[in-house]
């Protein structure tokens, strides 16, 4: 045998020996679990807290919209349309920002619960079920996480404060924004 064949055979043997037993979980000591994040968000107290928060935010924004409508009475028709459009844009942006912030806080609370569960159950990796192609149902820890979240109270921060400007203030604010 030449040197190349001996080296190749030796390299193949090293690879085969190092891979032996990789398919055996008890040998590797690694466990993988998954979580259905949508299920956890819809069925856990954290998800309910987020929905309640969003309902409160919506009420604040609708109240601001109604206050703005009262302010439109003193405006010309063209100014009313312009103000309605501008106010709708601001309120919609605020709504989206508040929803995103609430979701981020909910996901953070769920992630903390998953991490605590992962450590206490000696799980190497927990992935979202949307990232899976195939997995055994017994590796789904969603129900366990929902149970862990029963006593969790998420702090979403203060509700937004929206103030409605008077017609004269809106005109000057629009003029400043155009500069």
C-alpha positions as CSV (number, residue, x, y, z in Angstrom):
1,X,0.0,0.0,0.0
2,X,1.2,3.4,-0.7
3,X,1.3,6.3,1.8
4,X,-1.9,8.0,0.4
5,X,-4.0,4.8,0.9
6,X,-2.8,4.3,4.4
7,X,-3.5,7.9,5.3
8,X,-7.0,7.8,3.7
9,X,-7.8,4.5,5.5
10,X,-6.6,6.0,8.8
11,X,-8.7,9.1,8.3
12,X,-11.8,7.1,7.5
13,X,-11.3,4.9,10.6
14,X,-11.0,8.0,12.8
15,X,-14.2,9.5,11.4
16,X,-16.2,6.2,11.8
17,X,-15.0,5.7,15.3
18,X,-15.8,9.3,16.3
19,X,-19.3,9.1,14.9
20,X,-20.1,5.8,16.5
21,X,-23.0,6.2,19.0
22,X,-24.1,9.7,17.8
23,X,-27.6,8.4,17.2
24,X,-28.0,7.2,20.8
25,X,-29.6,9.9,23.1
26,X,-28.5,8.3,26.4
27,X,-24.9,8.2,25.2
28,X,-24.9,11.8,24.1
29,X,-27.0,13.1,27.1
30,X,-28.7,15.6,24.9
31,X,-32.4,16.2,24.8
32,X,-34.3,18.4,22.4
33,X,-37.9,19.7,23.0
34,X,-40.2,22.0,21.1
35,X,-42.9,24.5,22.0
36,X,-45.9,25.7,20.0
37,X,-45.5,29.4,20.6
38,X,-49.0,30.2,19.1
39,X,-50.6,27.7,21.4
40,X,-48.8,29.2,24.4
41,X,-49.8,32.7,23.4
42,X,-53.4,31.9,22.9
43,X,-53.9,29.5,25.9
44,X,-51.7,31.0,28.6
45,X,-52.5,33.7,31.1
46,X,-49.7,35.7,29.4
47,X,-51.6,35.7,26.2
48,X,-54.8,36.8,28.0
49,X,-52.9,39.6,29.7
50,X,-51.6,40.8,26.3
51,X,-55.2,40.8,24.9
52,X,-56.4,42.8,27.9
53,X,-53.6,45.3,27.5
54,X,-54.4,45.7,23.8
55,X,-58.1,46.3,24.6
56,X,-57.1,49.0,27.1
57,X,-54.8,50.6,24.6
58,X,-57.5,50.5,21.9
59,X,-59.9,52.3,24.3
60,X,-57.4,55.0,24.9
61,X,-56.8,55.5,21.2
62,X,-60.5,55.5,20.4
63,X,-61.0,58.1,23.1
64,X,-58.3,60.3,21.6
65,X,-60.0,59.8,18.1
66,X,-63.3,60.9,19.5
67,X,-61.7,64.0,21.2
68,X,-60.1,64.9,17.9
69,X,-63.5,64.6,16.1
70,X,-64.8,67.3,18.5
71,X,-61.9,69.5,17.6
72,X,-62.7,69.2,13.9
73,X,-66.0,71.1,14.3
74,X,-64.2,74.5,14.2
75,X,-62.2,73.6,11.0
76,X,-63.0,74.1,7.4
77,X,-63.9,70.9,5.4
78,X,-60.5,70.7,3.7
79,X,-58.7,71.1,7.1
80,X,-61.0,68.5,8.7
81,X,-60.0,66.0,6.0
82,X,-56.3,66.8,6.4
83,X,-56.5,66.5,10.2
84,X,-58.5,63.3,10.1
85,X,-55.9,61.7,7.8
86,X,-53.0,62.9,9.9
87,X,-54.6,61.9,13.2
88,X,-55.5,58.4,11.8
89,X,-51.9,57.9,10.7
90,X,-50.6,58.9,14.1
91,X,-53.1,56.7,16.0
92,X,-52.5,53.7,13.7
93,X,-48.8,54.0,14.2
94,X,-49.3,54.2,17.9
95,X,-51.6,51.2,17.8
96,X,-49.0,49.1,15.9
97,X,-46.2,50.2,18.2
98,X,-48.2,49.3,21.3
99,X,-49.1,45.9,20.0
100,X,-45.5,45.2,19.1
101,X,-44.3,46.3,22.5
102,X,-46.9,44.1,24.2
103,X,-46.0,41.1,22.1
104,X,-42.3,41.6,22.9
105,X,-43.0,41.7,26.6
106,X,-45.2,38.5,26.3
107,X,-42.6,36.7,24.3
108,X,-39.9,37.7,26.9
109,X,-42.0,36.3,29.7
110,X,-42.6,33.0,27.8
111,X,-38.9,32.8,26.9
112,X,-37.9,33.2,30.6
113,X,-40.3,30.4,31.5
114,X,-39.0,28.1,28.7
115,X,-35.4,28.8,29.8
116,X,-36.2,27.9,33.4
117,X,-38.0,24.7,32.3
118,X,-35.1,23.8,30.0
119,X,-32.5,24.1,32.8
120,X,-34.6,22.3,35.4
121,X,-35.3,19.4,33.0
122,X,-31.8,19.3,31.6
123,X,-32.9,19.9,28.0
124,X,-30.2,21.0,25.6
125,X,-32.4,22.8,23.1
126,X,-35.9,24.1,22.9
127,X,-37.2,25.2,19.4
128,X,-40.4,26.7,18.1
129,X,-42.6,24.0,16.4
130,X,-42.8,26.2,13.3
131,X,-39.1,25.4,12.8
132,X,-39.6,21.7,12.8
133,X,-40.0,19.3,10.0
134,X,-40.8,16.2,12.2
135,X,-40.7,15.5,15.9
136,X,-42.2,13.1,18.4
137,X,-45.2,14.5,20.2
138,X,-43.8,13.6,23.6
139,X,-41.1,16.3,23.0
140,X,-43.8,19.0,23.0
141,X,-43.5,21.0,26.2
142,X,-46.2,23.6,25.4
143,X,-48.7,22.4,28.0
144,X,-45.9,22.4,30.7
145,X,-45.0,26.0,29.8
146,X,-48.6,27.1,29.9
147,X,-48.8,25.6,33.4
148,X,-45.6,27.5,34.4
149,X,-47.1,30.8,33.2
150,X,-50.2,30.6,35.5
151,X,-48.7,32.8,38.2
152,X,-46.7,35.1,35.8
153,X,-47.8,38.8,35.7
154,X,-46.3,40.7,32.8
155,X,-45.5,44.4,33.2
156,X,-46.5,46.1,29.9
157,X,-45.7,49.6,31.2
158,X,-48.0,52.6,31.3
159,X,-50.8,53.1,28.9
160,X,-50.1,55.6,26.2
161,X,-51.2,59.2,26.9
162,X,-52.7,60.9,23.8
163,X,-53.5,64.6,23.9
164,X,-55.5,66.3,21.2
165,X,-54.2,69.7,20.0
166,X,-56.6,72.5,19.3
167,X,-57.1,73.6,15.7
168,X,-54.6,76.5,16.0
169,X,-52.0,74.2,17.5
170,X,-52.5,71.7,14.7
171,X,-51.9,74.4,12.1
172,X,-48.7,75.5,13.6
173,X,-47.5,71.9,14.2
174,X,-48.2,71.2,10.5
175,X,-46.3,74.2,9.4
176,X,-43.4,73.2,11.5
177,X,-43.4,69.7,10.2
178,X,-43.4,70.9,6.6
179,X,-40.2,73.0,7.2
